[in-house]
Amino acid sequence: MDEAYEKVQLEMSDTLPSERRMRVGEHYVKPEEEWAGDKFTINFGERLKFEHTPIQMTRNEEDILIGNYMLG
């Protein structure tokens, strides 16, 4: 699973306390662990694990996001 990003913000919101509340019976993964690829899963009735590859993007002078993707 490849994911392009410009900025990463994994902190909980100070203004939305409900964001910190977990649902009962839900599978919870810390955002840091998911982002690092340690516990990146999608629930299709069962949890399937994927390899997570974050791709850092930067804006050029035309305000277009560009990035490098290296295989292997």
N, C-alpha and C positions, 0 to 999 in steps of 0.2 A: 504494500500500500504506500504509494508515494504521495507526499503532501507538500505543496508549495506554500511558502509563507514569507511575509515581509517582516513582521514583528511577532514576538511571542510574549504573551502575558498569561501566566499561570496562577497569579494571585487571585484569591477570592475578593469579591467586591466588598468594600466597607459600607456601602450605601444599600446593599441588598442582602440583609441577613438571611432571607429565605434561600439564598444560593448555597449557604453552608449546611442546610438541613438535608439529611439523607432520607430517601424513601425507604420504608420498611420492606424488607424482602428483596431489595434491589442489589444487584452486583455492583460494588463500588471499587473503582480503581483510581488511585491518585493521579491527577493530570500529569505530574512529572514522570511517573512510571509509564504512562501511556505514551507520552511524547518521546521518551527515550527508546520506546519499542519493546520494553520489558513485558508489558501486559496489554498489548494492542489487540483487542478482539472485537468482533461484531457478532451480535446475537441473531442467529437465524433459527431460533428454537433451541439451538445449542450454541455454545460460544465457540466460534472458529478463530484461531489465533493467526494473525498476519504479521509479517515483518514490516516495520514502519520505517520509511526513509524520508526524513524531513529535508526539503530543498530550500535553502536560503535564497530569497529574491531581493534585488535592489532596484531602485528606480533610476532610470537614466535621465538624460537632460530633456527628453521628450515626455517624461512622466510615465514611461512604460516599464513594467516590471520585467526584469531579466534575471536569469539564474543559470547555473551550470549543473548538469546531471551527469554523473560519472557512473558507468557500469563497472561492477566488480570491485 
